[in-house]
Amino acid sequence: ADDDDDDDNDNNNNNNIPIYVSGMEVLTKLTGFQLTKGMICAMKRPRPRTIEDVLRNTRRIVVLEKVQNPTNVGAIFRSAAALGMDAILLTPGCADPLYRRSARVSMGAVFQIPWTYLREGNWMKELRSLGYKTAAMALRDDSYNIDAPELREVDRLAIVLGAEGRGLLEDTMVGCDYTVKIPMYHGVDSLNVAAASALAFWELRKR
């Protein structure tokens, strides 16, 4: 470890980070289970960004509504970063993107793509005020197919994904500008939200 107390106390210098070496037994006690690959770190949580800041200069964004599984949240972040999404907004009730499982599954994408939490209330109205159309991913008879030309032509589009199992709230589906479905075969009636998100991001990305 770095024994220079002055360096340890200098929070403005990112080069002065103490490094400690220990055996696997100590690392296991710190994490609570034997999972670490040999390196762990503690970081300060950044201040939440404003919606306006996160959405500046964006064209394709993701909204997660009460997606509670941290594995799915991490996988969605990874796909969003890889497949052309500009930012992610989460409603209250979503799993924390900085939870260790989310961050690990995302392969670090939670530190790459801008994100923040939506405020309580009518977030669809707020997005519209910022120039966004909303597209709810839902299996409804009145849904557009995911490859509909109308969707590609939208200048600023928010792709809205719902919780595992029940999907989006009814009020959300009704309130969105579009409902969008992925055509399926062999009698399959749905996809895992993380798998569906990857398809939606690729097909609806800004070209």
ChimeraX attribute file (.defattr): number of C-alpha atoms within 10 A of each C-alpha:
attribute: neighborCount
match mode: 1-to-1
recipient: residues
	/A:1	8
	/A:2	11
	/A:3	9
	/A:4	10
	/A:5	9
	/A:6	9
	/A:7	16
	/A:8	14
	/A:9	11
	/A:10	12
	/A:11	11
	/A:12	8
	/A:13	10
	/A:14	8
	/A:15	10
	/A:16	15
	/A:17	14
	/A:18	12
	/A:19	9
	/A:20	9
	/A:21	10
	/A:22	9
	/A:23	8
	/A:24	15
	/A:25	10
	/A:26	12
	/A:27	19
	/A:28	14
	/A:29	10
	/A:30	12
	/A:31	11
	/A:32	9
	/A:33	10
	/A:34	14
	/A:35	10
	/A:36	12
	/A:37	8
	/A:38	12
	/A:39	10
	/A:40	9
	/A:41	6
	/A:42	5
	/A:43	5
	/A:44	5
	/A:45	7
	/A:46	6
	/A:47	7
	/A:48	10
	/A:49	12
	/A:50	13
	/A:51	20
	/A:52	10
	/A:53	11
	/A:54	19
	/A:55	20
	/A:56	11
	/A:57	9
	/A:58	14
	/A:59	19
	/A:60	24
	/A:61	25
	/A:62	24
	/A:63	24
	/A:64	25
	/A:65	22
	/A:66	19
	/A:67	26
	/A:68	17
	/A:69	15
	/A:70	22
	/A:71	20
	/A:72	24
	/A:73	27
	/A:74	28
	/A:75	23
	/A:76	28
	/A:77	32
	/A:78	23
	/A:79	21
	/A:80	27
	/A:81	20
	/A:82	14
	/A:83	19
	/A:84	18
	/A:85	24
	/A:86	21
	/A:87	24
	/A:88	27
	/A:89	21
	/A:90	23
	/A:91	18
	/A:92	16
	/A:93	13
	/A:94	18
	/A:95	21
	/A:96	19
	/A:97	24
	/A:98	17
	/A:99	14
	/A:100	13
	/A:101	17
	/A:102	25
	/A:103	22
	/A:104	17
	/A:105	20
	/A:106	26
	/A:107	14
	/A:108	16
	/A:109	22
	/A:110	25
	/A:111	13
	/A:112	13
	/A:113	17
	/A:114	20
	/A:115	25
	/A:116	19
	/A:117	19
	/A:118	21
	/A:119	14
	/A:120	8
	/A:121	9
	/A:122	11
	/A:123	14
	/A:124	19
	/A:125	15
	/A:126	14
	/A:127	19
	/A:128	16
	/A:129	10
	/A:130	14
	/A:131	13
	/A:132	21
	/A:133	21
	/A:134	26
	/A:135	26
	/A:136	24
	/A:137	26
	/A:138	21
	/A:139	17
	/A:140	11
	/A:141	9
	/A:142	11
	/A:143	16
	/A:144	21
	/A:145	15
	/A:146	20
	/A:147	15
	/A:148	12
	/A:149	11
	/A:150	11
	/A:151	21
	/A:152	16
	/A:153	12
	/A:154	16
	/A:155	13
	/A:156	19
	/A:157	25
	/A:158	26
	/A:159	25
	/A:160	27
	/A:161	25
	/A:162	22
	/A:163	19
	/A:164	17
	/A:165	11
	/A:166	8
	/A:167	18
	/A:168	21
	/A:169	13
	/A:170	9
	/A:171	8
	/A:172	19
	/A:173	21
	/A:174	12
	/A:175	16
	/A:176	19
	/A:177	17
	/A:178	21
	/A:179	24
	/A:180	25
	/A:181	22
	/A:182	19
	/A:183	13
	/A:184	10
	/A:185	7
	/A:186	5
	/A:187	6
	/A:188	8
	/A:189	10
	/A:190	14
	/A:191	13
	/A:192	11
	/A:193	21
	/A:194	21
	/A:195	13
	/A:196	16
	/A:197	24
	/A:198	18
	/A:199	14
	/A:200	23
	/A:201	22
	/A:202	15
	/A:203	17
	/A:204	23
	/A:205	19
	/A:206	19
	/A:207	7
